[in-house]
């Protein structure tokens, strides 16, 4: 296949905290190659090293399409929706590092929540809340105006996400065991999950490195299981998470003057995409009270779809190409 024949298309990147997806898509919406890798951590290793880490995935999708990734530009446009691109200075650094590559003729970097928003909408209008490893929210209008949050964790007022919920669950469990907190079934459930005598032992094992800190995310399903047994502490954590999700969405809708009109509110990330009724039903009820015209949608399609759709938008590829692309990702967008 001639290298030049593939210039009209999109290299789509969705880089999250825990995994990265890359897709090479033709201008007609045909998926030519897909690859998955590990998490994207520019805040830890720097923008250049993080972008360098994408190179093996880009090489893989290029080779699937019959291209040589070492002999020139692969495609027209690179659409990169990246975790930890939370501040303008971070986006600029990542765009500079990406533009130094010969992967695309043009390049665009956005926070990965914009990819979720585009995956769940037909165009540039709406709000998205991602509740996965962390939590974030963005909004977008057709004129390009956005609503955003710094999303730097507790430093900027964030609460929850899988990482936050896990830490809160362990916090309450340890306090229940030593008498500082209320009794909760989270304590024995967390200890049993890791095969240790107590939740305090779990905390010590993480501190000493005997348990990888990354395994804390395993406590999210434990939390929901305990909440399903009507444990008050677990239920309160899930209720607070629902409140936080709706607070983010409502602020973004208000900033964009969307409270008085029908507008999609896209919900995604692992915690929301799991569609736990204890959380999702709570979110829907709170959203109906706060923003009655909002249209909640749960997106469970791979977020790289959103990055690719944004790329096709840039190319003005049209509805047929977008439909073909969506057909390659059969997991639907679901009404909440």
C-alpha positions as CSV (number, residue, x, y, z in Angstrom):
1,X,0.0,0.0,0.0
2,X,1.3,3.4,-0.9
3,X,2.2,5.6,2.1
4,X,0.6,8.7,0.5
5,X,-2.7,6.9,0.0
6,X,-3.2,7.0,3.8
7,X,-2.7,10.7,4.4
8,X,-6.4,11.4,4.4
9,X,-7.4,10.2,7.9
10,X,-7.1,10.4,11.6
11,X,-4.7,9.0,14.2
12,X,-6.9,8.9,17.3
13,X,-5.4,8.6,20.8
14,X,-7.2,8.2,24.0
15,X,-4.7,8.1,26.8
16,X,-6.1,7.5,30.3
17,X,-4.5,7.0,33.7
18,X,-4.7,3.2,33.4
19,X,-4.7,2.4,29.7
20,X,-4.1,4.0,26.3
21,X,-6.0,3.2,23.1
22,X,-4.8,4.2,19.6
23,X,-6.7,3.9,16.4
24,X,-5.8,4.7,12.8
25,X,-9.0,5.7,10.9
26,X,-9.5,6.5,7.2
27,X,-11.3,9.7,6.2
28,X,-14.2,7.6,5.3
29,X,-14.5,6.3,8.9
30,X,-12.9,2.9,8.3
31,X,-10.8,1.7,11.2
32,X,-7.4,0.6,9.8
33,X,-5.7,-0.4,13.0
34,X,-6.2,-0.5,16.8
35,X,-3.8,-1.0,19.7
36,X,-3.9,-0.7,23.4
37,X,-1.1,0.0,26.0
38,X,-0.6,1.2,29.5
39,X,-1.4,4.3,31.4
40,X,-0.4,7.9,30.4
41,X,1.4,9.8,33.2
42,X,3.0,13.0,31.8
43,X,2.8,14.6,35.3
44,X,5.3,11.9,36.5
45,X,7.6,11.5,33.5
46,X,7.2,14.7,31.5
47,X,5.4,15.4,28.3
48,X,8.1,14.3,25.9
49,X,8.6,10.9,27.6
50,X,4.8,10.4,27.7
51,X,4.4,11.1,24.0
52,X,7.4,8.9,23.3
53,X,5.6,6.1,25.1
54,X,2.8,6.2,22.4
55,X,5.3,5.4,19.7
56,X,5.0,1.5,19.9
57,X,1.2,1.8,19.7
58,X,1.4,4.2,16.7
59,X,3.8,1.8,15.0
60,X,1.4,-1.1,15.6
61,X,-1.6,0.6,14.0
62,X,0.5,1.8,11.1
63,X,1.7,-1.7,10.4
64,X,-1.8,-3.1,10.6
65,X,-2.7,-0.6,7.9
66,X,0.2,-1.7,5.8
67,X,2.3,1.4,6.4
68,X,5.9,1.9,7.5
69,X,5.8,4.1,10.5
70,X,9.4,5.2,9.9
71,X,9.1,6.6,6.4
72,X,7.0,9.7,6.8
73,X,3.7,11.2,7.8
74,X,1.1,8.6,8.5
75,X,-2.1,10.5,8.3
76,X,-3.7,14.0,7.9
77,X,-4.6,14.7,11.5
78,X,-3.7,13.5,15.0
79,X,-6.6,13.8,17.5
80,X,-5.2,13.2,21.0
81,X,-7.5,13.1,24.0
82,X,-5.1,12.8,27.0
83,X,-5.5,12.3,30.7
84,X,-3.6,14.7,32.9
85,X,-3.9,17.4,30.2
86,X,-5.8,19.5,32.7
87,X,-4.2,23.0,32.5
88,X,-3.4,25.1,29.3
89,X,0.3,24.8,30.1
90,X,0.1,21.0,30.2
91,X,-1.9,20.9,26.9
92,X,0.7,23.2,25.3
93,X,3.6,21.0,26.4
94,X,1.9,17.9,25.2
95,X,1.0,19.5,21.8
96,X,4.6,20.6,21.4
97,X,5.9,17.1,22.0
98,X,3.3,15.6,19.7
99,X,3.9,18.1,16.9
100,X,7.6,17.1,16.9
101,X,6.5,13.7,15.6
102,X,5.8,13.0,12.0
103,X,2.6,11.1,12.7
104,X,0.2,13.7,11.3
105,X,0.2,16.9,9.2
106,X,-1.8,18.6,11.9
107,X,-2.2,17.9,15.6
108,X,-4.7,18.6,18.4
109,X,-4.5,17.9,22.1
110,X,-7.5,18.0,24.5
111,X,-8.3,16.6,27.9
112,X,-9.6,13.0,27.6
113,X,-13.0,14.1,29.0
114,X,-13.7,15.9,25.7
115,X,-13.3,12.5,23.9
116,X,-16.0,11.1,26.2
117,X,-18.3,14.0,25.5
118,X,-17.9,13.6,21.7
119,X,-18.5,9.8,21.9
120,X,-21.8,10.4,23.6
121,X,-23.1,13.3,21.4
122,X,-23.8,14.0,17.7
123,X,-21.9,17.2,17.8
124,X,-20.2,19.9,19.9
125,X,-23.0,20.5,22.4
126,X,-23.3,19.2,26.0
127,X,-21.6,18.3,29.2
128,X,-19.6,15.2,30.1
129,X,-18.6,13.8,33.6
130,X,-16.1,11.1,33.8
131,X,-15.9,9.1,36.9
132,X,-13.1,6.5,36.4
133,X,-9.8,6.4,38.2
134,X,-10.4,10.1,39.0
135,X,-13.2,12.5,38.3
136,X,-13.6,15.4,35.8
137,X,-16.1,17.4,33.9
138,X,-16.2,19.4,30.7
139,X,-18.8,21.2,28.6
140,X,-18.8,22.4,25.0
141,X,-20.9,24.7,22.8
142,X,-20.9,24.8,19.0
143,X,-19.2,28.3,19.1
144,X,-16.2,26.7,20.8
145,X,-16.9,27.9,24.3
146,X,-16.0,25.4,27.0
147,X,-16.6,24.8,30.7
148,X,-13.7,23.1,32.5
149,X,-12.3,22.3,35.9
150,X,-8.6,22.1,36.9
151,X,-9.1,18.5,38.0
152,X,-6.0,18.2,40.0
153,X,-7.5,16.2,42.8
154,X,-8.0,17.5,46.3
155,X,-5.8,20.4,45.6
156,X,-8.5,21.8,43.4
157,X,-11.6,20.6,45.3
158,X,-12.2,17.3,43.5
159,X,-13.7,14.3,45.4
160,X,-14.2,10.7,44.4
161,X,-13.5,8.7,41.3
162,X,-12.4,5.1,41.7
163,X,-9.1,6.2,43.4
164,X,-10.9,8.5,45.8
165,X,-13.7,6.1,46.7
166,X,-11.2,3.4,47.4
167,X,-9.2,5.6,49.8
168,X,-12.3,6.7,51.5
169,X,-13.5,3.2,52.0
170,X,-10.2,2.1,53.5
171,X,-10.1,5.3,55.7
172,X,-13.5,4.5,57.1
173,X,-12.6,0.8,57.6
174,X,-9.4,1.5,59.6
175,X,-11.2,4.0,61.8
176,X,-14.0,1.6,62.4
177,X,-11.5,-1.0,63.6
178,X,-9.5,1.3,66.0
179,X,-12.6,3.0,67.5
180,X,-12.3,6.5,65.9
181,X,-15.1,5.9,63.5
182,X,-18.5,4.3,63.1
183,X,-18.8,0.5,62.7
184,X,-18.9,-0.6,59.1
185,X,-18.9,-3.8,57.2
186,X,-16.3,-2.3,55.0
187,X,-13.6,-3.3,57.5
188,X,-14.0,-7.1,57.3
189,X,-14.8,-7.0,53.6
190,X,-11.6,-5.1,52.7
191,X,-9.5,-7.4,54.9
192,X,-11.1,-10.5,53.3
193,X,-10.6,-9.1,49.8
194,X,-6.9,-8.9,50.3
195,X,-6.7,-12.0,52.5
196,X,-5.3,-10.2,55.5
197,X,-6.6,-10.1,59.1
198,X,-7.7,-6.5,59.3
199,X,-8.2,-3.4,57.2
200,X,-5.3,-1.9,59.2
201,X,-3.1,-4.7,57.9
202,X,-4.1,-3.8,54.4
203,X,-3.1,-0.1,55.0
204,X,0.2,-1.2,56.5
205,X,0.9,-3.6,53.6
206,X,0.3,-0.8,51.1
207,X,2.5,1.6,53.0
208,X,5.4,-1.0,53.2
209,X,5.0,-1.9,49.5
210,X,3.9,-5.5,50.2
211,X,0.6,-4.6,48.4
212,X,0.9,-2.5,45.3
213,X,-0.8,0.9,45.8
214,X,-2.5,0.5,42.4
215,X,-4.5,-2.4,43.8
216,X,-6.6,0.0,45.9
217,X,-8.9,0.4,42.9
218,X,-10.1,-3.2,43.6
219,X,-12.0,-1.7,46.6
220,X,-14.6,0.0,44.4
221,X,-16.6,-3.2,43.8
222,X,-16.1,-4.1,47.4
223,X,-17.6,-0.8,48.4
224,X,-20.7,-1.3,46.2
225,X,-21.1,-4.9,47.5
226,X,-21.1,-3.6,51.1
227,X,-23.5,-0.8,50.2
228,X,-25.8,-3.4,48.7
229,X,-26.1,-4.9,52.2
230,X,-27.4,-1.5,53.4
231,X,-24.2,-0.5,55.2
232,X,-24.7,3.1,56.2
233,X,-21.1,4.2,55.8
234,X,-20.8,2.6,52.3
235,X,-24.2,4.1,51.2
236,X,-23.1,7.5,52.4
237,X,-19.9,7.3,50.2
238,X,-21.9,6.4,47.2
239,X,-24.5,9.2,47.9
240,X,-21.7,11.7,48.1
241,X,-20.2,10.5,44.8
242,X,-23.6,11.0,43.2
243,X,-23.9,14.5,44.6
244,X,-20.4,15.4,43.4
245,X,-21.1,14.1,39.8
246,X,-24.3,16.2,39.6
247,X,-22.6,19.3,41.2
248,X,-20.0,19.2,38.4
249,X,-22.6,18.7,35.7
250,X,-24.8,21.5,37.0
251,X,-22.0,24.0,37.2
252,X,-20.9,23.2,33.7
253,X,-24.4,23.5,32.4
254,X,-24.9,26.8,34.2
255,X,-21.6,28.3,32.9
256,X,-22.7,27.5,29.3
257,X,-26.3,28.7,29.8
258,X,-27.6,25.2,29.1
259,X,-29.9,24.8,32.1
260,X,-32.9,26.2,30.2
261,X,-32.6,24.0,27.2
262,X,-32.4,20.3,26.4
263,X,-28.7,19.3,26.5
264,X,-27.0,15.9,26.8
265,X,-25.1,15.1,30.0
266,X,-22.7,12.3,29.1
267,X,-21.7,10.0,31.9
268,X,-18.7,7.7,31.6
269,X,-15.6,6.2,33.1
270,X,-15.4,2.8,34.8
271,X,-17.4,3.8,38.0
272,X,-20.3,5.2,36.0
273,X,-20.1,2.8,33.1
274,X,-20.6,-0.1,35.5
275,X,-24.2,1.2,35.9
276,X,-24.5,0.4,39.6
277,X,-28.1,1.3,40.4
278,X,-27.1,2.6,43.8
279,X,-25.0,5.3,42.1
280,X,-26.7,5.7,38.7
281,X,-30.3,6.0,39.9
282,X,-29.1,8.5,42.5
283,X,-27.3,10.6,39.8
284,X,-30.4,10.5,37.6
285,X,-32.7,11.6,40.4
286,X,-30.4,14.4,41.5
287,X,-29.9,15.6,37.9
288,X,-33.6,15.6,37.3
289,X,-34.1,17.9,40.3
290,X,-31.2,20.2,39.5
291,X,-31.4,20.3,35.7
292,X,-34.8,19.0,34.5
293,X,-34.0,19.4,30.8
294,X,-30.7,17.6,30.9
295,X,-30.6,14.3,28.9
296,X,-28.3,11.9,30.8
297,X,-26.5,9.3,28.7
298,X,-24.1,6.6,29.8
299,X,-21.3,5.9,27.4
300,X,-19.7,2.6,27.5
301,X,-18.0,2.7,24.1
302,X,-14.2,2.9,24.1
303,X,-13.2,6.6,24.6
304,X,-10.9,6.4,21.6
305,X,-14.1,6.6,19.5
306,X,-14.6,10.2,20.7
307,X,-11.1,11.1,19.8
308,X,-11.6,9.7,16.3
309,X,-14.9,11.5,15.9
310,X,-13.2,14.8,16.9
311,X,-10.6,14.1,14.2
312,X,-13.3,13.4,11.6
313,X,-14.9,16.7,12.6
314,X,-11.6,18.4,12.0
315,X,-11.5,16.9,8.5
316,X,-15.2,17.7,7.9
317,X,-15.6,14.1,7.0
318,X,-19.4,14.1,7.2
319,X,-22.1,12.0,8.7
320,X,-21.5,8.8,6.6
321,X,-17.9,8.6,7.8
322,X,-19.0,9.1,11.4
323,X,-21.7,6.4,11.2
324,X,-19.2,4.0,9.7
325,X,-16.7,4.7,12.5
326,X,-19.4,4.2,15.2
327,X,-20.3,0.9,13.5
328,X,-16.8,-0.3,14.2
329,X,-17.4,0.2,18.0
330,X,-20.6,-1.7,18.5
331,X,-20.9,-1.0,22.2
332,X,-23.8,1.5,22.4
333,X,-24.4,4.8,24.1
334,X,-27.2,4.1,26.5
335,X,-29.9,6.3,27.9
336,X,-29.5,6.5,31.6
